[in-house]
């Protein structure tokens, strides 16, 4: 049995200054993951996040991209680099990247 890992990336639908993230950019993020792993999934529902930074409360509207890939150091490294690129590109304090082992039956 090979080991698999699911990566989930929560990307903001709005920039920190309140402007919406252009749909074209979200499409680029999805295509970047799909080009790397030959697949990617995207949820169209909006996820609402509430968080605090330096005493200020924020409310985000987020989208979720996810992909299931073999669990390898190479794939983990690539996803961490993806996060760093998109965090900078979208000028975010943080982007949530979640991963966990999965079993595919």
Buried (B, 14 or more C-beta within 10 A) or exposed (E): EEEBBBBBBBBBBBBEEEEEBEEEBBEEBBEBBBEBBEEBBBEEEEBEEEEEEEEEEEEBEBBBBBBBBEBEEEBBEBBEEBBEEBBEEBEBEEBBBEBEEEEEE
